[in-house]
Amino acid sequence: MTTKRFSFASTLLALSVAAATCVSAQPGGGEDAPRTPTPRLPDGTVDLGGNGVWNLPYITNFAATLEGYEDGVRPPFQPWARAMWEYNRGNQVKYDPEGFCLPPGGPRSMGTPYPAEIIQNRDRIIIIFEGGGHVWREIYMDGREHPPAEELNPTYFGHSVGRWEGDTLVIDTVGYNEKTWIDFNGHMHTEQLHTIEYITRPYKEVMRYEAVIDDPGAYTDTWRVGWNINWIEGQELQDYVCQENNKFLLDMKDDLGQPFFEKSSGL
């Protein structure tokens, strides 16, 4: 069955007040949910793919996934990062880069509510995202190291190298640009951002995702987030283009109430 996709930016606008401080219910099913053994490749490696997609949840506030989270708990902000977070919350996160159809980048890509497909090759793992700019991410699995810092070209997803530690995929990423936010809640980062992600598939129906966020430019200490992601057997990615008919941008006003974009005289 074909499902109609709406502009993700329009969805952000509609949910900005109600959803910005919440986290989607953690998927994974109840006690009676299916528990099929973990699929594996011929060499015994955990198979993170298959005939289906991962149904990424909407994680609007990464801080709410911190272990032992209580209302009011915040990440360990640097003063400027807290001030920017308060500014972003004060204007209903209207300058969220993902609302401009830019890629989510980093761990946020795993908390943007559109399906994703994982393709495992011998020397790399590719993650294709239906939403968040309809982009992909490449994780090198051939044992290479990160390039020297002075040779890195900062990008939305950075430079990722992965390795298996038992049944856990560990992904080390540096080289992020500053054009993304950590989440929809307005947490920002710098080019010093370094993430270590941990992915497991305890059984076929669920993948566990965790990420350690280390950015001394924006935070005084590391912080660890995590959630479960459900598998949808037999579903395929659809053609979704965020830039198409993005009314969020057409109607956007700046802090002075003026149109954010000047209207052209074109068609």
C-alpha positions as CSV (number, residue, x, y, z in Angstrom):
1,M,0.0,0.0,0.0
2,T,1.3,3.4,-0.9
3,T,1.4,6.0,1.9
4,K,1.3,9.7,1.1
5,R,4.3,11.6,2.6
6,F,3.9,15.2,3.7
7,S,6.5,17.9,4.0
8,F,8.6,17.1,7.0
9,A,9.1,20.8,7.6
10,S,5.3,21.3,7.7
11,T,5.1,18.5,10.2
12,L,7.8,20.3,12.4
13,L,5.7,23.5,12.3
14,A,2.6,21.7,13.3
15,L,4.2,19.9,16.2
16,S,6.6,22.6,17.4
17,V,4.6,23.5,20.5
18,A,3.2,20.2,21.5
19,A,6.0,17.9,20.6
20,A,9.2,19.8,21.2
21,T,9.6,18.7,24.8
22,C,8.5,15.2,24.4
23,V,10.0,11.9,23.2
24,S,8.1,9.4,21.1
25,A,7.0,6.3,23.0
26,Q,9.8,3.8,22.9
27,P,9.0,1.1,20.4
28,G,9.8,-2.6,20.9
29,G,6.5,-4.1,21.7
30,G,5.1,-5.6,24.8
31,E,5.7,-8.9,26.5
32,D,3.7,-10.7,23.8
33,A,5.6,-9.0,20.8
34,P,7.4,-11.3,18.4
35,R,10.9,-12.4,19.4
36,T,12.5,-13.9,16.4
37,P,16.2,-14.8,16.7
38,T,18.8,-12.3,15.5
39,P,19.4,-12.7,11.7
40,R,23.0,-13.3,10.8
41,L,25.2,-13.3,7.7
42,P,26.9,-16.5,6.5
43,D,30.0,-15.6,8.5
44,G,28.0,-15.2,11.7
45,T,28.0,-11.4,11.7
46,V,24.7,-9.8,12.8
47,D,22.6,-8.8,9.8
48,L,21.2,-5.3,10.3
49,G,19.3,-5.4,7.1
50,G,16.8,-7.8,5.4
51,N,13.6,-7.6,3.5
52,G,12.2,-4.5,5.2
53,V,13.0,-1.2,6.8
54,W,13.7,0.3,10.2
55,N,10.8,2.4,11.4
56,L,12.8,5.3,13.0
57,P,11.0,7.0,15.9
58,Y,10.5,10.7,16.4
59,I,12.9,11.6,19.2
60,T,12.3,15.3,19.7
61,N,14.3,15.8,22.8
62,F,17.5,13.7,23.1
63,A,18.0,14.8,26.7
64,A,14.8,12.9,27.7
65,T,16.4,9.6,26.7
66,L,19.2,10.1,29.3
67,E,19.4,7.4,31.8
68,G,17.4,8.4,34.9
69,Y,15.9,11.3,33.2
70,E,13.5,13.5,35.1
71,D,11.6,16.6,34.0
72,G,14.0,19.6,34.0
73,V,17.2,17.6,33.4
74,R,19.4,19.2,30.8
75,P,22.6,18.2,29.1
76,P,25.8,19.6,30.6
77,F,25.7,22.8,28.6
78,Q,28.5,25.3,28.0
79,P,26.9,28.8,28.8
80,W,26.6,29.8,25.2
81,A,25.0,26.5,24.2
82,R,22.4,26.9,27.0
83,A,21.7,30.4,25.9
84,M,21.1,29.3,22.3
85,W,18.9,26.4,23.4
86,E,16.8,28.8,25.4
87,Y,16.6,31.1,22.3
88,N,15.6,28.2,20.1
89,R,12.9,27.1,22.5
90,G,11.7,30.7,22.8
91,N,11.0,31.0,19.1
92,Q,9.4,27.5,18.8
93,V,12.6,26.2,17.1
94,K,11.6,27.9,13.9
95,Y,15.3,28.0,12.7
96,D,15.7,24.3,13.0
97,P,17.9,23.4,9.9
98,E,15.9,20.3,9.3
99,G,12.9,22.5,8.8
100,F,14.8,24.0,5.8
101,C,15.1,20.4,4.4
102,L,18.8,20.2,5.3
103,P,20.1,16.7,6.3
104,P,19.6,15.8,10.0
105,G,23.2,14.6,10.3
106,G,24.7,12.6,13.2
107,P,22.6,10.7,15.7
108,R,19.5,12.9,14.8
109,S,19.2,10.9,11.6
110,M,18.2,7.9,13.8
111,G,15.5,9.9,15.5
112,T,13.8,11.5,12.5
113,P,10.5,9.7,11.9
114,Y,10.8,8.2,8.5
115,P,12.0,4.7,7.5
116,A,15.6,3.8,6.9
117,E,17.3,0.9,5.1
118,I,20.7,-0.6,6.1
119,I,22.9,-2.3,3.5
120,Q,25.9,-4.2,4.7
121,N,28.9,-4.8,2.4
122,R,32.2,-6.3,3.3
123,D,34.1,-3.0,3.6
124,R,31.3,-0.6,4.4
125,I,27.7,-0.1,5.7
126,I,25.3,2.2,4.0
127,I,22.2,3.7,5.7
128,I,19.6,5.2,3.4
129,F,17.1,7.5,4.9
130,E,13.7,8.1,3.4
131,G,13.2,11.4,5.2
132,G,15.3,14.2,6.6
133,G,16.5,15.3,3.1
134,H,16.4,11.7,1.6
135,V,20.1,11.2,2.2
136,W,22.5,8.4,2.9
137,R,25.3,7.7,5.3
138,E,28.5,5.7,4.7
139,I,30.3,3.8,7.5
140,Y,33.8,2.4,6.6
141,M,34.4,-1.1,7.9
142,D,37.8,-1.8,6.3
143,G,39.9,-0.9,9.3
144,R,40.9,2.6,8.1
145,E,41.4,5.5,10.6
146,H,40.0,9.0,10.5
147,P,42.0,11.4,8.3
148,P,44.1,14.0,10.2
149,A,42.0,16.8,11.5
150,E,43.5,19.3,9.1
151,E,42.5,17.2,6.2
152,L,38.9,16.6,7.2
153,N,36.2,18.4,5.2
154,P,33.3,19.0,7.7
155,T,30.1,17.4,6.5
156,Y,26.6,16.8,7.7
157,F,27.3,13.1,8.7
158,G,31.0,13.5,9.3
159,H,33.6,10.7,8.7
160,S,32.5,7.4,10.2
161,V,34.6,4.3,10.8
162,G,33.0,1.2,12.3
163,R,34.0,-2.1,13.9
164,W,32.2,-5.1,15.5
165,E,32.7,-5.7,19.2
166,G,30.9,-9.1,19.5
167,D,27.4,-8.5,18.3
168,T,27.6,-4.7,18.7
169,L,28.4,-2.4,15.8
170,V,30.5,0.5,17.2
171,I,30.7,3.6,15.0
172,D,33.2,6.4,15.6
173,T,32.5,9.7,13.9
174,V,34.3,13.0,13.7
175,G,34.4,15.8,11.1
176,Y,30.8,17.2,11.5
177,N,29.9,20.6,10.2
178,E,27.9,23.0,12.3
179,K,24.9,23.1,10.0
180,T,22.8,20.7,12.0
181,W,21.2,20.6,15.5
182,I,21.5,17.5,17.7
183,D,17.7,17.3,17.9
184,F,14.4,19.1,17.3
185,N,14.5,20.5,20.8
186,G,17.2,23.0,19.9
187,H,20.4,21.4,21.3
188,M,23.3,22.7,19.2
189,H,26.8,21.5,18.6
190,T,30.2,22.6,17.2
191,E,32.7,21.1,14.7
192,Q,34.3,19.6,17.7
193,L,31.5,17.1,17.9
194,H,32.6,13.5,18.2
195,T,30.1,10.7,18.5
196,I,30.4,7.0,19.3
197,E,27.3,5.0,18.4
198,Y,26.4,1.5,19.5
199,I,24.0,-0.6,17.5
200,T,22.7,-4.0,18.4
201,R,19.9,-6.2,17.1
202,P,18.9,-8.4,20.1
203,Y,16.3,-10.1,18.0
204,K,14.9,-9.6,14.5
205,E,12.1,-7.2,15.3
206,V,14.1,-4.5,17.3
207,M,17.4,-2.7,17.0
208,R,18.9,-0.9,19.9
209,Y,20.6,2.4,19.2
210,E,22.8,4.4,21.6
211,A,25.1,7.3,21.1
212,V,27.7,9.1,23.2
213,I,27.8,12.8,22.4
214,D,31.2,14.4,23.1
215,D,31.5,18.1,22.1
216,P,33.7,20.2,24.4
217,G,32.8,23.2,22.3
218,A,29.2,23.1,23.5
219,Y,29.1,20.8,26.5
220,T,31.2,20.4,29.7
221,D,30.9,16.6,29.6
222,T,29.8,13.7,27.5
223,W,26.2,12.6,27.5
224,R,24.6,9.3,26.3
225,V,21.3,8.8,24.6
226,G,19.5,5.8,23.3
227,W,16.2,4.3,22.1
228,N,14.8,1.2,20.4
229,I,13.8,1.1,16.7
230,N,11.2,-1.3,15.3
231,W,11.6,-3.4,12.1
232,I,8.9,-3.5,9.5
233,E,9.1,-6.6,7.4
234,G,8.4,-6.3,3.7
235,Q,8.2,-2.5,3.5
236,E,10.3,-0.5,1.0
237,L,11.5,3.1,1.0
238,Q,9.4,5.6,-0.9
239,D,10.3,8.6,-3.0
240,Y,10.1,11.5,-0.6
241,V,11.4,15.0,-1.4
242,C,11.3,17.4,1.6
243,Q,11.9,20.5,-0.7
244,E,8.7,19.9,-2.6
245,N,6.0,22.3,-1.6
246,N,7.7,23.3,1.7
247,K,5.1,25.8,3.0
248,F,7.0,26.1,6.3
249,L,9.5,28.2,4.5
250,L,7.0,30.1,2.4
251,D,5.2,31.4,5.4
252,M,8.2,31.8,7.7
253,K,8.8,35.2,9.5
254,D,12.0,36.4,11.1
255,D,12.4,37.7,14.7
256,L,11.0,41.1,13.6
257,G,7.9,39.6,12.0
258,Q,9.2,40.1,8.5
259,P,9.2,37.4,5.8
260,F,12.3,35.3,6.2
261,F,12.6,34.9,2.4
262,E,11.9,37.7,-0.1
263,K,9.3,36.7,-2.6
264,S,10.5,36.7,-6.2
265,S,8.7,37.9,-9.3
266,G,9.1,34.5,-10.9
267,L,6.6,31.8,-11.4
